[in-house]
């Protein structure tokens, strides 16, 4: 547990405990049995649960987030996050290292239909299943598809009134009532950031939305 706490501190909470424990085990020369399910077909998001390996899913990308770097012991790593939707739900997908570089090069964009192959699943801190793509994973961008489940805005969004501190990742749809301001700030490492707040309303209530850094630049 002491080593786990040390590794948590080094990564700043970017990696889950399962991943950190596997890294610790590897350093100690231990082999950890994996729950491997060989699957040649495409799984829907509703059938996924944490602990699966060699997973393939397909859907439409609805959001792409910038790649970030992290430091783990003497190694520097990189990851990026995308959100994928199919007929059954919305899935958070984490791309590691060389797969994250695909995001950096702008090869993955919102609106594309993709097939994500040979991934593995984990549970996030809220217990929601997410898909991870590593060095052995593959990303296939579909140029011709009959996929019709392309609009999650009604089926998968939550009402503002239902939100609480434990809601985790959510998707909202509504009207921007007011932009409450934008300001710059300095981080502890002397780098600069931008934070913006706006008031958003749907038919159940109103909430303050906080937008950070490059996302705020899209608003004037």
C-alpha positions as CSV (number, residue, x, y, z in Angstrom):
1,X,0.0,0.0,0.0
2,X,2.9,2.3,0.7
3,X,4.3,1.7,-2.8
4,X,0.9,2.3,-4.3
5,X,0.6,5.6,-2.5
6,X,4.0,6.6,-3.7
7,X,3.2,5.8,-7.3
8,X,-0.2,7.7,-7.0
9,X,1.7,10.8,-5.9
10,X,4.2,10.5,-8.8
11,X,1.5,10.3,-11.5
12,X,-0.8,12.9,-9.9
13,X,-3.8,10.6,-10.0
14,X,-3.7,10.2,-13.8
15,X,-3.4,6.4,-13.6
16,X,-5.8,4.1,-11.9
17,X,-4.9,1.8,-9.0
18,X,-5.1,-1.3,-11.2
19,X,-2.6,0.0,-13.6
20,X,-0.3,1.2,-10.9
21,X,-0.4,-2.2,-9.1
22,X,0.5,-3.9,-12.4
23,X,3.5,-1.6,-12.8
24,X,4.6,-2.3,-9.2
25,X,4.2,-6.1,-9.8
26,X,6.3,-5.8,-13.0
27,X,9.1,-4.0,-11.1
28,X,9.0,-6.9,-8.5
29,X,9.2,-9.5,-11.3
30,X,5.7,-10.8,-10.6
31,X,3.3,-12.1,-13.3
32,X,-0.4,-11.0,-12.9
33,X,-3.1,-13.2,-14.5
34,X,-5.3,-11.3,-16.9
35,X,-9.0,-11.9,-17.6
36,X,-8.7,-12.5,-21.3
37,X,-11.7,-12.8,-23.5
38,X,-11.0,-13.5,-27.2
39,X,-13.6,-11.8,-29.3
40,X,-13.6,-11.4,-33.1
41,X,-16.8,-9.4,-33.3
42,X,-17.8,-5.9,-32.2
43,X,-19.2,-5.5,-28.7
44,X,-21.8,-2.8,-27.9
45,X,-21.0,-0.4,-25.1
46,X,-23.8,-1.9,-23.0
47,X,-22.0,-5.3,-22.9
48,X,-18.7,-3.9,-21.6
49,X,-17.5,-4.3,-18.0
50,X,-14.1,-3.8,-16.4
51,X,-11.4,-6.5,-16.8
52,X,-11.9,-7.5,-20.5
53,X,-9.1,-7.8,-22.9
54,X,-8.9,-8.0,-26.7
55,X,-12.1,-5.9,-27.1
56,X,-13.4,-4.4,-30.3
57,X,-16.1,-1.6,-30.4
58,X,-17.4,0.6,-33.2
59,X,-19.2,3.9,-33.1
60,X,-19.0,7.6,-33.9
61,X,-16.6,10.0,-32.1
62,X,-18.5,12.9,-30.5
63,X,-15.6,14.5,-28.7
64,X,-11.8,14.6,-28.8
65,X,-9.7,16.0,-26.0
66,X,-6.0,17.2,-26.3
67,X,-3.2,14.8,-25.4
68,X,-1.4,15.2,-22.1
69,X,1.9,14.0,-20.7
70,X,2.8,12.5,-17.3
71,X,5.9,11.4,-15.5
72,X,6.1,7.9,-14.0
73,X,9.4,7.1,-12.3
74,X,12.0,7.7,-15.0
75,X,9.6,7.3,-17.9
76,X,7.5,10.0,-19.6
77,X,4.1,8.9,-20.9
78,X,1.3,10.4,-22.9
79,X,-2.4,9.9,-23.2
80,X,-5.5,11.4,-24.9
81,X,-9.2,10.9,-24.4
82,X,-12.1,10.6,-26.9
83,X,-15.8,10.0,-26.4
84,X,-17.5,7.4,-28.6
85,X,-21.2,6.7,-29.0
86,X,-23.1,3.7,-30.4
87,X,-26.7,2.6,-30.3
88,X,-26.5,1.7,-26.5
89,X,-24.5,4.5,-24.9
90,X,-21.5,6.7,-24.6
91,X,-18.0,5.3,-24.0
92,X,-14.9,7.1,-22.7
93,X,-11.8,5.8,-24.6
94,X,-8.3,6.5,-23.4
95,X,-5.5,6.4,-26.0
96,X,-1.9,5.7,-24.6
97,X,1.4,6.9,-26.0
98,X,1.6,6.2,-29.8
99,X,-2.1,6.1,-30.0
100,X,-2.3,9.5,-28.3
101,X,0.0,10.9,-31.0
102,X,-2.8,10.2,-33.6
103,X,-4.9,12.8,-31.7
104,X,-1.9,15.2,-31.7
105,X,-1.6,14.9,-35.5
106,X,-5.3,15.7,-36.0
107,X,-6.1,12.3,-37.6
108,X,-9.0,11.7,-35.3
109,X,-11.9,14.2,-35.3
110,X,-15.4,14.4,-33.9
111,X,-17.9,13.1,-36.3
112,X,-15.8,10.2,-37.7
113,X,-17.0,6.6,-37.5
114,X,-14.3,4.3,-36.1
115,X,-13.6,0.7,-35.2
116,X,-11.4,0.4,-32.2
117,X,-9.7,-3.0,-32.0
118,X,-7.7,-5.0,-29.4
119,X,-8.5,-2.7,-26.4
120,X,-9.0,-3.5,-22.8
121,X,-11.6,-2.2,-20.3
122,X,-11.2,-0.7,-16.8
123,X,-13.5,1.0,-14.3
124,X,-13.0,4.6,-13.6
125,X,-13.3,6.1,-10.1
126,X,-17.1,6.4,-10.5
127,X,-17.4,2.7,-11.5
128,X,-18.1,3.5,-15.1
129,X,-16.5,1.2,-17.7
130,X,-14.0,2.8,-20.1
131,X,-11.9,1.4,-23.0
132,X,-8.1,1.7,-23.2
133,X,-6.1,1.5,-26.3
134,X,-2.4,0.5,-26.0
135,X,0.5,-0.4,-28.3
136,X,-1.2,-3.5,-29.6
137,X,-4.5,-1.8,-30.3
138,X,-5.7,-0.6,-33.7
139,X,-7.8,2.3,-34.8
140,X,-9.7,2.0,-38.1
141,X,-11.5,5.0,-39.5
142,X,-14.5,3.9,-41.5
143,X,-15.0,5.8,-44.8
144,X,-18.1,4.0,-45.8
145,X,-20.6,3.0,-43.2
146,X,-24.3,2.4,-42.6
147,X,-24.0,3.4,-38.9
148,X,-27.2,5.3,-38.0
149,X,-26.7,5.8,-34.3
150,X,-24.9,9.1,-34.7
151,X,-26.8,11.5,-32.5
152,X,-26.6,10.9,-28.7
153,X,-27.9,14.4,-27.8
154,X,-31.4,13.2,-26.8
155,X,-30.8,9.6,-25.7
156,X,-27.7,10.0,-23.6
157,X,-27.9,13.5,-22.1
158,X,-28.8,14.1,-18.5
159,X,-31.1,16.7,-17.0
160,X,-29.5,19.5,-15.0
161,X,-31.8,18.8,-12.1
162,X,-30.4,15.2,-11.7
163,X,-26.8,16.3,-11.3
164,X,-24.9,15.9,-8.1
165,X,-21.3,15.6,-6.8
166,X,-21.2,11.9,-7.7
167,X,-22.6,12.1,-11.3
168,X,-19.2,11.5,-12.9
169,X,-18.8,12.2,-16.6
170,X,-22.1,13.6,-18.0
171,X,-23.5,15.0,-21.2
172,X,-25.8,18.0,-21.2
173,X,-27.9,19.8,-23.8
174,X,-29.5,23.1,-23.3
175,X,-29.4,26.9,-23.9
176,X,-26.6,29.2,-22.8
177,X,-28.4,31.9,-20.8
178,X,-25.4,34.1,-20.1
179,X,-21.6,34.2,-20.3
180,X,-20.4,35.1,-16.8
181,X,-16.8,36.0,-17.7
182,X,-13.4,34.8,-18.6
183,X,-10.1,35.4,-16.8
184,X,-6.5,34.3,-16.9
185,X,-4.7,32.7,-13.9
186,X,-1.2,31.4,-13.0
187,X,-0.6,27.8,-12.0
188,X,1.9,26.7,-9.3
189,X,4.4,25.9,-12.0
190,X,4.2,29.5,-13.3
191,X,2.4,28.5,-16.5
192,X,-0.8,30.4,-17.5
193,X,-4.3,29.2,-17.8
194,X,-7.8,30.5,-18.7
195,X,-11.1,29.8,-16.9
196,X,-14.5,30.7,-18.1
197,X,-18.0,30.4,-16.6
198,X,-21.4,30.4,-18.2
199,X,-24.9,29.8,-17.1
200,X,-26.7,26.9,-19.0
201,X,-30.4,26.1,-18.8
202,X,-32.6,23.1,-19.8
203,X,-36.2,22.4,-19.0
204,X,-35.3,21.0,-15.6
205,X,-33.1,23.8,-14.2
206,X,-30.0,25.8,-14.5
207,X,-26.3,25.2,-13.8
208,X,-23.0,27.0,-13.9
209,X,-20.6,25.5,-16.4
210,X,-16.8,26.0,-15.9
211,X,-14.7,25.8,-19.1
212,X,-10.9,25.5,-18.9
213,X,-8.0,26.7,-21.0
214,X,-8.2,25.9,-24.8
215,X,-11.9,25.0,-24.6
216,X,-12.7,28.6,-23.5
217,X,-11.0,30.1,-26.6
218,X,-13.9,29.0,-28.7
219,X,-16.2,31.4,-26.9
220,X,-16.1,35.2,-27.3
